[in-house]
Structures are given as C-alpha cells and as structure tokens.
Amino acid sequence: MDDLDALFALYRDPENEASRRVAQKIGMALEKEMMLDDAPALVFSMDRPGSSEI
C-alpha cells in the first residue's frame, strides 16, 4: 500500500458522535458533509504520513 496518499472514512449516520470521535482520535478531519442516496453523510480524511498533501 505504498501508493496511498490519504485515507478516507465515510459515515452514513452524522448523528453517531462515537464514530466521529474515533475518526478524530486517529487523526482524521472532517473533509465534507454531503448527501449520499438522499441521506446525510460525513467524509473524514487524513494524509498518509510522509506523503504530499492531496
């Protein structure tokens, strides 16, 4: 997996605070809020250490 520059997590339940905290605890940041199949979703991301930014 040396070719990965970033990791992404998609949460389909924005009200799930525990999932949000897990993402933040491992270093992910909220990338965007979006609608996916007519339901709200959150996208978190983090750059891979040592990679250039996206």
Gaussian input, Z-matrix of N, CA and C with variables (Angstrom, degrees):
# hf/3-21g

backbone

0 1
 N
 C     1     B1
 C     2     B2     1     A1
 N     3     B3     2     A2     1     D1
 C     4     B4     3     A3     2     D2
 C     5     B5     4     A4     3     D3
 N     6     B6     5     A5     4     D4
 C     7     B7     6     A6     5     D5
 C     8     B8     7     A7     6     D6
 N     9     B9     8     A8     7     D7
 C    10    B10     9     A9     8     D8
 C    11    B11    10    A10     9     D9
 N    12    B12    11    A11    10    D10
 C    13    B13    12    A12    11    D11
 C    14    B14    13    A13    12    D12
 N    15    B15    14    A14    13    D13
 C    16    B16    15    A15    14    D14
 C    17    B17    16    A16    15    D15
 N    18    B18    17    A17    16    D16
 C    19    B19    18    A18    17    D17
 C    20    B20    19    A19    18    D18
 N    21    B21    20    A20    19    D19
 C    22    B22    21    A21    20    D20
 C    23    B23    22    A22    21    D21
 N    24    B24    23    A23    22    D22
 C    25    B25    24    A24    23    D23
 C    26    B26    25    A25    24    D24
 N    27    B27    26    A26    25    D25
 C    28    B28    27    A27    26    D26
 C    29    B29    28    A28    27    D27
 N    30    B30    29    A29    28    D28
 C    31    B31    30    A30    29    D29
 C    32    B32    31    A31    30    D30
 N    33    B33    32    A32    31    D31
 C    34    B34    33    A33    32    D32
 C    35    B35    34    A34    33    D33
 N    36    B36    35    A35    34    D34
 C    37    B37    36    A36    35    D35
 C    38    B38    37    A37    36    D36
 N    39    B39    38    A38    37    D37
 C    40    B40    39    A39    38    D38
 C    41    B41    40    A40    39    D39
 N    42    B42    41    A41    40    D40
 C    43    B43    42    A42    41    D41
 C    44    B44    43    A43    42    D42
 N    45    B45    44    A44    43    D43
 C    46    B46    45    A45    44    D44
 C    47    B47    46    A46    45    D45
 N    48    B48    47    A47    46    D46
 C    49    B49    48    A48    47    D47
 C    50    B50    49    A49    48    D48
 N    51    B51    50    A50    49    D49
 C    52    B52    51    A51    50    D50
 C    53    B53    52    A52    51    D51
 N    54    B54    53    A53    52    D52
 C    55    B55    54    A54    53    D53
 C    56    B56    55    A55    54    D54
 N    57    B57    56    A56    55    D55
 C    58    B58    57    A57    56    D56
 C    59    B59    58    A58    57    D57
 N    60    B60    59    A59    58    D58
 C    61    B61    60    A60    59    D59
 C    62    B62    61    A61    60    D60
 N    63    B63    62    A62    61    D61
 C    64    B64    63    A63    62    D62
 C    65    B65    64    A64    63    D63
 N    66    B66    65    A65    64    D64
 C    67    B67    66    A66    65    D65
 C    68    B68    67    A67    66    D66
 N    69    B69    68    A68    67    D67
 C    70    B70    69    A69    68    D68
 C    71    B71    70    A70    69    D69
 N    72    B72    71    A71    70    D70
 C    73    B73    72    A72    71    D71
 C    74    B74    73    A73    72    D72
 N    75    B75    74    A74    73    D73
 C    76    B76    75    A75    74    D74
 C    77    B77    76    A76    75    D75
 N    78    B78    77    A77    76    D76
 C    79    B79    78    A78    77    D77
 C    80    B80    79    A79    78    D78
 N    81    B81    80    A80    79    D79
 C    82    B82    81    A81    80    D80
 C    83    B83    82    A82    81    D81
 N    84    B84    83    A83    82    D82
 C    85    B85    84    A84    83    D83
 C    86    B86    85    A85    84    D84
 N    87    B87    86    A86    85    D85
 C    88    B88    87    A87    86    D86
 C    89    B89    88    A88    87    D87
 N    90    B90    89    A89    88    D88
 C    91    B91    90    A90    89    D89
 C    92    B92    91    A91    90    D90
 N    93    B93    92    A92    91    D91
 C    94    B94    93    A93    92    D92
 C    95    B95    94    A94    93    D93
 N    96    B96    95    A95    94    D94
 C    97    B97    96    A96    95    D95
 C    98    B98    97    A97    96    D96
 N    99    B99    98    A98    97    D97
 C   100   B100    99    A99    98    D98
 C   101   B101   100   A100    99    D99
 N   102   B102   101   A101   100   D100
 C   103   B103   102   A102   101   D101
 C   104   B104   103   A103   102   D102
 N   105   B105   104   A104   103   D103
 C   106   B106   105   A105   104   D104
 C   107   B107   106   A106   105   D105
 N   108   B108   107   A107   106   D106
 C   109   B109   108   A108   107   D107
 C   110   B110   109   A109   108   D108
 N   111   B111   110   A110   109   D109
 C   112   B112   111   A111   110   D110
 C   113   B113   112   A112   111   D111
 N   114   B114   113   A113   112   D112
 C   115   B115   114   A114   113   D113
 C   116   B116   115   A115   114   D114
 N   117   B117   116   A116   115   D115
 C   118   B118   117   A117   116   D116
 C   119   B119   118   A118   117   D117
 N   120   B120   119   A119   118   D118
 C   121   B121   120   A120   119   D119
 C   122   B122   121   A121   120   D120
 N   123   B123   122   A122   121   D121
 C   124   B124   123   A123   122   D122
 C   125   B125   124   A124   123   D123
 N   126   B126   125   A125   124   D124
 C   127   B127   126   A126   125   D125
 C   128   B128   127   A127   126   D126
 N   129   B129   128   A128   127   D127
 C   130   B130   129   A129   128   D128
 C   131   B131   130   A130   129   D129
 N   132   B132   131   A131   130   D130
 C   133   B133   132   A132   131   D131
 C   134   B134   133   A133   132   D132
 N   135   B135   134   A134   133   D133
 C   136   B136   135   A135   134   D134
 C   137   B137   136   A136   135   D135
 N   138   B138   137   A137   136   D136
 C   139   B139   138   A138   137   D137
 C   140   B140   139   A139   138   D138
 N   141   B141   140   A140   139   D139
 C   142   B142   141   A141   140   D140
 C   143   B143   142   A142   141   D141
 N   144   B144   143   A143   142   D142
 C   145   B145   144   A144   143   D143
 C   146   B146   145   A145   144   D144
 N   147   B147   146   A146   145   D145
 C   148   B148   147   A147   146   D146
 C   149   B149   148   A148   147   D147
 N   150   B150   149   A149   148   D148
 C   151   B151   150   A150   149   D149
 C   152   B152   151   A151   150   D150
 N   153   B153   152   A152   151   D151
 C   154   B154   153   A153   152   D152
 C   155   B155   154   A154   153   D153
 N   156   B156   155   A155   154   D154
 C   157   B157   156   A156   155   D155
 C   158   B158   157   A157   156   D156
 N   159   B159   158   A158   157   D157
 C   160   B160   159   A159   158   D158
 C   161   B161   160   A160   159   D159

   B1=1.4416
   B2=1.5166
   B3=1.2888
   B4=1.4562
   B5=1.5164
   B6=1.3254
   B7=1.4553
   B8=1.5324
   B9=1.3166
   B10=1.4653
   B11=1.5212
   B12=1.3353
   B13=1.4580
   B14=1.5206
   B15=1.3274
   B16=1.4572
   B17=1.5229
   B18=1.3277
   B19=1.4569
   B20=1.5203
   B21=1.3251
   B22=1.4590
   B23=1.5184
   B24=1.3274
   B25=1.4619
   B26=1.5174
   B27=1.3132
   B28=1.4586
   B29=1.5225
   B30=1.3213
   B31=1.4587
   B32=1.5100
   B33=1.3224
   B34=1.4579
   B35=1.5246
   B36=1.3249
   B37=1.4640
   B38=1.5267
   B39=1.3362
   B40=1.4646
   B41=1.5267
   B42=1.3275
   B43=1.4648
   B44=1.5290
   B45=1.3252
   B46=1.4600
   B47=1.5313
   B48=1.3275
   B49=1.4668
   B50=1.5275
   B51=1.3239
   B52=1.4683
   B53=1.5301
   B54=1.3208
   B55=1.4674
   B56=1.5186
   B57=1.3241
   B58=1.4683
   B59=1.5302
   B60=1.3254
   B61=1.4721
   B62=1.5238
   B63=1.3296
   B64=1.4702
   B65=1.5227
   B66=1.3214
   B67=1.4666
   B68=1.5235
   B69=1.3252
   B70=1.4614
   B71=1.5273
   B72=1.3212
   B73=1.4676
   B74=1.5317
   B75=1.3395
   B76=1.4683
   B77=1.5260
   B78=1.3408
   B79=1.4582
   B80=1.5145
   B81=1.3215
   B82=1.4658
   B83=1.5264
   B84=1.3217
   B85=1.4601
   B86=1.5238
   B87=1.3230
   B88=1.4589
   B89=1.5183
   B90=1.3043
   B91=1.4682
   B92=1.5269
   B93=1.3412
   B94=1.4624
   B95=1.5189
   B96=1.3209
   B97=1.4590
   B98=1.5193
   B99=1.3345
   B100=1.4548
   B101=1.5204
   B102=1.3113
   B103=1.4594
   B104=1.5232
   B105=1.3178
   B106=1.4578
   B107=1.5244
   B108=1.3067
   B109=1.4715
   B110=1.5258
   B111=1.3303
   B112=1.4699
   B113=1.5257
   B114=1.3169
   B115=1.4636
   B116=1.5270
   B117=1.3341
   B118=1.4605
   B119=1.5295
   B120=1.3205
   B121=1.4608
   B122=1.5232
   B123=1.3188
   B124=1.4579
   B125=1.5198
   B126=1.3215
   B127=1.4590
   B128=1.5233
   B129=1.3186
   B130=1.4581
   B131=1.5202
   B132=1.3337
   B133=1.4603
   B134=1.5186
   B135=1.3150
   B136=1.4644
   B137=1.5186
   B138=1.3271
   B139=1.4567
   B140=1.5169
   B141=1.3016
   B142=1.4547
   B143=1.5230
   B144=1.3241
   B145=1.4656
   B146=1.5268
   B147=1.3197
   B148=1.4511
   B149=1.5131
   B150=1.3323
   B151=1.4657
   B152=1.5126
   B153=1.3180
   B154=1.4585
   B155=1.5179
   B156=1.3374
   B157=1.4601
   B158=1.5105
   B159=1.3202
   B160=1.4664
   B161=1.5037
   A1=111.93
   A2=117.74
   A3=120.84
   A4=113.02
   A5=118.01
   A6=120.16
   A7=113.36
   A8=118.53
   A9=121.47
   A10=110.50
   A11=116.29
   A12=120.95
   A13=112.43
   A14=117.13
   A15=120.68
   A16=110.04
   A17=114.38
   A18=121.90
   A19=108.15
   A20=116.64
   A21=121.78
   A22=109.52
   A23=115.68
   A24=122.02
   A25=107.71
   A26=116.31
   A27=122.09
   A28=108.02
   A29=115.83
   A30=121.45
   A31=108.87
   A32=117.14
   A33=122.23
   A34=112.34
   A35=118.25
   A36=121.63
   A37=108.99
   A38=117.53
   A39=120.63
   A40=113.90
   A41=117.53
   A42=121.15
   A43=111.99
   A44=118.31
   A45=121.94
   A46=109.35
   A47=115.22
   A48=120.86
   A49=112.45
   A50=117.87
   A51=120.40
   A52=110.69
   A53=117.25
   A54=120.41
   A55=111.13
   A56=116.68
   A57=121.00
   A58=110.36
   A59=116.96
   A60=120.52
   A61=111.70
   A62=117.46
   A63=120.45
   A64=109.78
   A65=117.03
   A66=120.66
   A67=110.67
   A68=117.15
   A69=120.56
   A70=111.24
   A71=117.07
   A72=120.76
   A73=111.97
   A74=117.43
   A75=119.57
   A76=112.39
   A77=116.31
   A78=119.70
   A79=115.83
   A80=117.31
   A81=119.64
   A82=110.16
   A83=115.21
   A84=121.85
   A85=108.67
   A86=115.77
   A87=120.09
   A88=109.02
   A89=116.17
   A90=123.13
   A91=110.21
   A92=116.36
   A93=119.58
   A94=110.94
   A95=114.19
   A96=122.37
   A97=106.08
   A98=116.72
   A99=119.37
   A100=110.35
   A101=115.34
   A102=122.00
   A103=107.13
   A104=116.22
   A105=121.95
   A106=107.33
   A107=117.08
   A108=121.75
   A109=110.88
   A110=115.80
   A111=123.24
   A112=113.93
   A113=117.61
   A114=121.88
   A115=108.46
   A116=117.35
   A117=119.55
   A118=111.55
   A119=115.30
   A120=121.48
   A121=108.78
   A122=115.55
   A123=122.31
   A124=108.82
   A125=116.43
   A126=121.80
   A127=107.74
   A128=115.92
   A129=122.39
   A130=108.23
   A131=116.68
   A132=119.48
   A133=110.41
   A134=113.84
   A135=121.06
   A136=108.05
   A137=115.38
   A138=120.41
   A139=109.21
   A140=115.11
   A141=120.11
   A142=107.85
   A143=118.23
   A144=119.22
   A145=111.28
   A146=116.04
   A147=121.42
   A148=114.46
   A149=117.55
   A150=119.44
   A151=109.46
   A152=115.84
   A153=119.53
   A154=108.13
   A155=116.26
   A156=119.35
   A157=110.38
   A158=115.55
   A159=122.06
   A160=109.32
   D1=28.04
   D2=-179.61
   D3=-68.66
   D4=-13.98
   D5=-177.19
   D6=-91.26
   D7=3.57
   D8=178.54
   D9=-83.92
   D10=129.48
   D11=177.33
   D12=-97.95
   D13=-22.27
   D14=-176.48
   D15=-153.79
   D16=160.50
   D17=174.25
   D18=-116.64
   D19=143.57
   D20=179.29
   D21=-127.61
   D22=147.20
   D23=173.79
   D24=-131.14
   D25=135.18
   D26=179.42
   D27=-115.05
   D28=123.13
   D29=178.40
   D30=-111.37
   D31=123.25
   D32=-177.51
   D33=-86.79
   D34=-8.64
   D35=-179.78
   D36=-122.45
   D37=88.33
   D38=-177.96
   D39=-59.86
   D40=-19.02
   D41=179.52
   D42=-78.98
   D43=-9.75
   D44=-178.12
   D45=-80.34
   D46=90.69
   D47=-177.39
   D48=-64.97
   D49=-31.59
   D50=-179.69
   D51=-63.28
   D52=-43.35
   D53=178.64
   D54=-64.66
   D55=-40.26
   D56=177.76
   D57=-61.21
   D58=-43.19
   D59=179.97
   D60=-65.26
   D61=-38.71
   D62=178.03
   D63=-60.78
   D64=-47.54
   D65=179.59
   D66=-59.27
   D67=-44.97
   D68=-179.42
   D69=-67.97
   D70=-37.45
   D71=-178.63
   D72=-63.75
   D73=-33.20
   D74=179.74
   D75=-89.02
   D76=5.72
   D77=173.65
   D78=102.11
   D79=6.85
   D80=178.57
   D81=-83.41
   D82=152.51
   D83=177.70
   D84=-123.71
   D85=150.66
   D86=177.98
   D87=-65.16
   D88=118.53
   D89=-179.40
   D90=-87.41
   D91=-47.14
   D92=179.51
   D93=-166.15
   D94=155.88
   D95=170.72
   D96=-104.73
   D97=137.63
   D98=-175.44
   D99=-149.91
   D100=170.09
   D101=172.24
   D102=-104.11
   D103=132.90
   D104=179.61
   D105=-132.59
   D106=116.76
   D107=-175.62
   D108=53.84
   D109=45.14
   D110=178.21
   D111=63.59
   D112=22.21
   D113=177.09
   D114=-131.42
   D115=146.55
   D116=179.66
   D117=-68.40
   D118=147.91
   D119=178.27
   D120=-148.17
   D121=153.67
   D122=176.80
   D123=-118.11
   D124=138.71
   D125=176.65
   D126=-114.78
   D127=121.28
   D128=175.80
   D129=-108.64
   D130=151.72
   D131=178.69
   D132=-148.12
   D133=162.37
   D134=171.89
   D135=-152.69
   D136=141.99
   D137=176.35
   D138=-74.43
   D139=146.36
   D140=174.46
   D141=-71.85
   D142=132.41
   D143=178.51
   D144=-54.26
   D145=132.54
   D146=178.87
   D147=86.68
   D148=-2.32
   D149=178.84
   D150=-97.67
   D151=161.40
   D152=174.55
   D153=-75.41
   D154=156.75
   D155=-179.14
   D156=-69.26
   D157=155.36
   D158=-179.82
   D159=-71.77

